[in-house]
């Protein structure tokens, strides 16, 4: 079982920046994807961005050009740099790590709150 621990959430004014960090307690070998999802009150959890262990990234349209996901495989850590934050970006942000095929895993962090004031 891999533990994912998020940090970096908080309160920021609209237009500001935050960097979220997610540290995994162990390394998953082979192809795997780490990502960030978010859930606002009354809404479903949605994908924000993902990155493979090879560095391929994928972003939701609503964050393209504003958020950047990166990953340090040696540290088992994924980051989300969030710039030009909007009030609608406020949510609990969750870290996820998953692998596929035989022995597939799907781990979630506990979430970190991001609040954006207008």
N, C-alpha and C positions, 0 to 999 in steps of 0.2 A: 504494500500500500504506500503510495507516494502522497505526502502532505504538501499542499500548495498554500503558501502564506503570502497574502497581498499586503502592501503598504503603500502609503503615499497619497491616499485620499484626503479630502478636506474641503474647506470652504474657500472659494475663489470668486472674484468679481468677473462679470462677463468681459470677455476679451483677454482674460488672464490665462495662465498656463499651470499645468500640474504634470508630474511624472509619476506614474504608477509602477510599482515593482512587484513581481511575483517570483518567489524563490521556491523551488521544488526541493524536497528533502532527499531525493535520490534521482539518479539519472535513468532515463529509459533509453535502452539501446535500440537501434534500428530506426526506421522511418517513424516520426511522430510529429504531431502538430501541437503547438501551444497557442493559446489565444485569449482574447478578452471579450467578454460578453457583458451586457448591462441590462438592468431591469429597473424601470421606473415604477412608482406606485400605480397599481391598476393596469399595468401593461405587461405583455409577455417579455420574457428574456429574449434579447436580440444580439446577434453577432456584431461585434465592433471591428475586430481585426484578428487575423491569424498569421502565424509564421511557422514554416516547417523547420526541421532541424538542418535543412540545407539552405535556409534563408529565403525561401519563396514566401512572399507576402500576399495577403488578400485583405481588402478593406470594404466595409460597408460604404455605400455611396455618400451617406450623410457625414462621414468623417474624412473623406478623401481630401487631401491638401491641408488638413488641419492636424490630424493625428499621425504619429509614426510608431510602428511596432518594431522592436528589435529584440535580439536574443543573444545571450552569452552561453553557449553550450557547455563551456568549461565550468561555469558557475551554476548551471541548471536554473538559469534565471531569464525571465522575459520582462520587457519593459514596454510601457505605453506612454509616449510623450504626447501630451494633449495641449495644443495651442489654440488660440482664438476660441476659447470656450464660450458656449452659449447657454442660456438658462435651460434649454431643452436637452442639454447634455447631462443634466443632473440625474443621478441614478446610483444604484449600487452596482459597482463594477466587479465582475467575477473573473477569476483566472481559470483556465481550463487546459488540461493536457490530455491528449488522447493518442492512442496508437490503433493499428488496424490488423486484421487477419488473426491468425492463431495467437492466443494470449492477449487479445486486444484489451486495452484499459481505457478508462474515461474518468479522470479525476477533476474535482472542482475545489476551488478555494472557498473560504468563508465569506468573501466579499468585502469591499471597502467602499465607503460612502463618498460620493462626489457631489458637492452642492455648489451651484453657480448662482450668485446673486445678480440681479439686473440693475 
